Amino acid sequence: MGVSKNSTVAIYGKGGAGKSFLASMIARTLTERGFNTLQMGCDPKHDSVVTHFGGALIPTVLGTWARYEKEGRGEELAPEHIIFKGNGVYCIELGGPESARGCGGRGITFGFSLLEKWGLSEWNFDYMLLDFLGDVVCGGFGTPIARSMADKLIIVCSNEGQSMYAANNIASAVRYFAEQGGKTRCLGLVVNKDDGSGKAEAMAGWLGIPVIASMPLIAQDQVIVDGVPHVSVRSAVAKVIAAVDDLDAVIPNKVDFVEFMMHLSGNAAEMDGTAVTADELWSLPEVVPKAKRELVLAGIPNGGRLDHRYVEAEDDRDRMLVPTVVSVGGGNVPAADWG
């Protein structure tokens, strides 16, 4: 069972990719069309729904729960204490612990447990949008995927490397839990801050998911003018809503991110002018011709010591010094286990 009796969509992406803004614009549009819509922020920053409240942060589920517990009124806490309405959109922020004082993922899991206690799966919204941070690997942030709480998942991604890395991790989570019997599937990719390079589109191709929509980089003062979103935003939102209603979601392909990056224009690793595959990159021989040898030792912390051994090449002149064990902070780590 999904979270809502109707359509529940999880929107994932790296921090700063634009997923919260997109979720807010989708929620606003659906509400204007007459649908009961809930937007749930699932990030400790609890800033997913600020657009609906003039930039104000609403109280969070975890923060409100903690206050009620401290006052000895935990049993009085109810949905009406944590659901707020802004511009017609119903909003919840799960929240999280204070910095360095707890686990954000566990906070998300606990927050969902509270909502489920209040009958979350029976709330009869037409659409529920779950806005999730996607550049962490903590299991708590994968809750809607692991528990099949979202019917469909959308990934928001730019053409920047870390954003694509997060997109691949998110798709990998969908695939993993699908293989375990999970029901969440990936609807597709939304490219934000699109510079026309086609990298995120290539990422979608490798994953076997469609590009639902794209939005160019827009000057901040042009994103919303006099309460009206930029035309590219309105177009993207319309395409996303149409996809949610009509497009079949799929299980993404498994993608080796290193191999993907090496296939992008300008990223190919080469030796002797020949492209090297990802597998070959990690299995280059310890002994290489002297003319090609370059040994760079840097960044070993805490006075780390680098031990070496000699490897004999067929030609004695190509004898090479290679690292075998690095000592960092007093602990020895075999070279084969680096990284």
C-alpha positions in Angstrom: 0.0 0.0 0.0 1.2 3.5 -0.8 1.0 6.4 1.6 -2.1 7.9 -0.1 -5.2 6.1 -1.4 -4.5 7.9 -4.6 -1.2 9.1 -6.1 2.0 9.3 -3.9 5.1 10.6 -5.6 8.6 10.8 -4.0 10.8 13.6 -5.4 14.5 13.0 -4.8 17.6 14.8 -5.7 20.9 16.2 -4.5 20.7 19.1 -2.1 20.4 22.3 -4.2 19.2 20.4 -7.3 15.8 22.2 -7.1 13.6 19.4 -5.9 11.8 21.4 -3.2 11.0 24.2 -5.5 9.7 21.8 -8.1 7.6 20.0 -5.5 6.2 23.3 -4.3 5.3 24.4 -7.9 3.6 21.0 -8.6 1.7 21.1 -5.3 0.6 24.7 -6.0 -0.6 23.8 -9.5 -2.5 20.7 -8.4 -4.2 22.7 -5.7 -5.2 25.4 -8.2 -6.7 22.7 -10.3 -8.9 21.7 -7.4 -7.0 18.7 -6.1 -6.4 18.1 -2.3 -2.6 18.0 -2.2 -0.2 17.3 0.6 3.5 18.2 0.4 5.8 16.6 2.9 9.3 17.9 3.5 11.6 15.0 4.5 14.8 16.9 5.1 16.3 18.0 8.5 16.6 21.5 7.0 12.7 21.6 7.0 12.5 24.2 4.3 10.6 22.3 1.6 7.3 24.2 2.0 8.6 27.7 2.7 7.3 28.9 -0.7 3.8 28.4 0.5 4.3 30.5 3.6 6.2 33.5 2.4 9.5 32.1 3.3 8.6 31.1 6.9 9.6 27.8 8.4 6.6 25.8 9.8 6.9 23.7 13.1 8.2 20.2 12.4 6.8 16.8 13.4 9.9 15.9 15.4 10.2 19.3 17.1 6.5 19.4 18.0 6.7 15.8 19.3 9.7 16.7 21.5 7.9 19.7 23.0 4.8 17.8 23.8 6.9 14.9 25.4 8.9 17.4 27.5 5.6 18.9 28.7 4.2 15.5 29.5 1.5 15.8 26.9 2.7 13.3 24.4 -0.6 11.5 24.1 -2.3 14.8 23.1 -0.3 15.2 20.0 -2.4 14.8 16.9 -2.3 15.4 13.1 -3.8 18.9 13.4 -0.8 20.0 15.4 1.7 19.3 12.6 -0.3 19.8 9.4 -0.4 23.4 8.1 -2.1 24.9 5.1 -0.4 27.6 2.9 -2.0 28.9 -0.3 -4.4 25.9 -0.2 -1.6 23.3 0.0 -1.5 21.0 3.0 2.0 20.9 4.4 4.1 18.8 6.8 7.8 19.1 7.7 9.3 16.0 9.4 12.4 17.9 10.6 15.4 16.3 12.2 17.8 16.5 15.1 20.0 19.5 16.0 23.4 19.6 14.2 25.7 16.8 15.5 23.2 15.7 18.1 21.5 12.9 16.3 20.9 10.9 13.1 18.8 12.6 10.5 17.8 9.3 8.9 16.6 7.8 12.1 14.6 11.0 12.7 12.9 10.6 9.3 12.0 7.0 10.1 10.7 8.0 13.5 8.6 10.8 12.0 7.0 8.4 9.5 6.2 6.0 12.4 4.3 8.8 14.1 2.4 9.6 10.9 1.6 6.0 10.4 0.3 5.8 14.0 -2.1 8.6 12.9 -3.4 6.6 9.9 -1.2 8.2 7.2 -2.1 5.4 4.7 -5.8 6.3 5.1 -5.5 10.0 4.5 -7.5 10.6 1.4 -5.4 13.2 -0.5 -5.6 13.2 -4.3 -1.8 13.7 -4.4 0.9 13.4 -1.8 4.4 14.7 -2.7 7.3 13.5 -0.6 10.3 15.8 -1.0 13.4 13.9 0.0 17.1 14.7 0.3 19.0 12.4 -2.1 22.7 13.0 -1.7 23.0 10.8 1.4 23.1 7.0 1.6 21.6 6.7 5.1 18.7 4.1 5.0 16.3 6.4 6.8 16.2 8.7 3.7 15.2 5.7 1.6 12.1 5.0 3.8 9.5 5.6 1.1 11.4 3.3 -1.3 12.1 0.6 1.3 8.5 0.5 2.5 6.9 1.0 -0.9 5.3 4.1 0.5 5.6 6.0 -2.8 4.1 4.7 -6.0 6.4 6.6 -8.3 9.7 8.4 -7.8 11.0 11.4 -9.7 14.7 12.3 -9.7 15.7 16.0 -10.1 19.2 16.4 -11.5 21.5 19.0 -13.0 24.4 18.3 -15.4 26.9 18.6 -12.5 28.8 15.5 -11.6 27.8 15.2 -7.9 24.1 15.7 -8.9 24.4 12.9 -11.4 26.2 10.7 -8.8 23.3 11.3 -6.4 20.8 10.5 -9.2 22.5 7.2 -9.8 22.5 6.3 -6.1 18.8 7.1 -5.9 18.0 4.9 -9.0 20.2 2.2 -7.5 18.1 2.2 -4.3 14.9 1.9 -6.4 16.4 -1.1 -8.3 17.6 -2.8 -5.1 14.3 -2.6 -3.2 12.4 -3.6 -6.4 14.5 -6.7 -6.5 13.5 -7.4 -2.9 9.8 -7.2 -3.8 9.3 -3.4 -3.3 6.7 -1.6 -5.4 8.2 1.9 -5.9 9.3 2.5 -9.4 11.1 5.4 -11.1 9.0 7.7 -13.3 11.9 9.6 -14.8 14.4 12.5 -14.5 13.8 16.2 -14.4 16.8 18.2 -15.6 17.1 21.5 -13.7 19.6 24.3 -14.4 20.0 22.8 -17.8 23.1 24.2 -19.6 22.5 22.2 -22.7 25.4 19.9 -22.3 23.2 16.8 -22.3 25.0 15.0 -19.4 22.0 14.4 -17.3 20.1 13.3 -20.3 22.9 10.8 -21.0 22.6 9.6 -17.4 18.9 9.0 -17.9 19.7 7.0 -21.0 22.1 4.8 -19.2 19.5 4.3 -16.4 16.8 3.5 -18.9 14.4 6.2 -17.6 12.9 9.1 -19.6 13.7 12.8 -19.2 10.3 14.1 -18.2 11.1 17.8 -18.4 14.0 20.3 -18.2 14.4 23.8 -16.9 17.2 26.2 -17.8 19.2 28.2 -15.3 16.9 31.2 -14.5 18.0 34.4 -12.9 16.7 34.4 -9.3 14.6 37.5 -9.8 12.9 35.9 -12.8 11.9 32.6 -11.3 8.6 34.0 -10.0 7.5 37.5 -11.1 4.4 39.0 -9.5 3.4 35.6 -8.2 3.7 33.9 -11.6 6.4 31.3 -12.2 8.7 31.5 -15.2 7.2 30.0 -18.4 9.9 27.2 -18.4 8.8 26.3 -14.8 5.1 26.2 -15.7 5.9 24.0 -18.7 8.0 21.6 -16.7 5.4 21.3 -14.0 2.7 20.6 -16.6 4.9 17.8 -18.1 5.6 16.3 -14.7 1.9 16.2 -13.7 1.0 14.6 -17.0 3.8 12.0 -16.5 2.5 11.3 -12.9 -1.0 10.7 -14.3 -0.2 8.8 -17.5 3.4 7.5 -17.6 4.4 4.0 -16.5 7.2 4.0 -13.9 10.1 1.5 -14.4 12.9 -0.2 -12.6 16.2 1.6 -13.5 19.2 -0.1 -15.1 22.3 -0.8 -13.0 24.9 1.8 -13.9 28.6 1.8 -13.0 29.0 5.6 -12.4 32.8 5.6 -13.0 32.2 3.9 -16.4 29.5 6.4 -17.2 31.7 9.4 -16.4 34.5 8.0 -18.5 32.2 7.8 -21.5 31.2 11.5 -21.3 32.9 13.8 -23.7 36.2 15.0 -22.3 36.2 12.5 -19.4 37.8 9.5 -21.1 40.9 8.1 -19.4 43.6 7.3 -21.9 47.0 5.5 -22.0 49.2 5.7 -25.1 46.3 7.5 -26.8 43.9 4.6 -26.3 40.7 4.8 -24.3 40.8 2.8 -21.1 37.6 1.2 -19.7 36.6 1.5 -16.1 37.6 -2.1 -15.3 41.0 -1.6 -17.0 41.5 1.6 -15.0 41.3 -0.3 -11.7 43.5 -3.1 -12.9 46.4 -1.3 -14.5 49.6 -3.3 -13.9 51.9 -2.3 -11.1 54.9 -2.2 -13.4 54.6 0.2 -16.4 57.2 1.6 -18.7 59.5 4.1 -17.0 58.6 6.8 -19.5 55.0 6.6 -18.4 55.7 6.4 -14.7 54.6 9.2 -12.4 54.5 8.7 -8.7 52.6 11.3 -6.6 52.4 11.0 -2.9 50.2 13.5 -1.2 47.5 14.0 1.4 48.5 11.3 3.9 47.1 12.6 7.2 48.4 12.4 10.7 52.0 11.8 9.8 51.1 8.7 7.9 54.0 6.5 6.7 54.1 5.0 3.3 55.8 1.6 3.1 57.2 0.3 -0.2 58.3 -2.8 -2.0 60.3 -3.3 -5.2 58.7 -5.0 -8.2 61.0 -6.4 -10.8 60.1 -5.7 -14.4 61.3 -7.8 -17.3 63.8 -5.1 -17.9 65.9 -4.3 -14.8 66.0 -0.6 -15.7 62.2 -0.5 -15.2 62.3 -1.6 -11.6 59.6 0.4 -9.8 58.8 1.4 -6.2 55.2 0.7 -5.4 53.2 1.3 -2.2 52.1 -1.8 -0.3 50.8 -0.4 3.1 49.9 3.0 4.2 50.0 3.8 7.9 47.5 6.4 9.0 47.0 7.3 12.6 48.8 4.2 13.7 46.7 1.7 11.7 48.0 -0.2 8.7 45.7 -0.5 5.7 46.8 -2.8 2.8 47.2 -0.9 -0.5 44.6 -3.1 -2.1 42.0 -1.8 0.3 42.6 1.9 -0.3 39.7 4.1 -1.3 
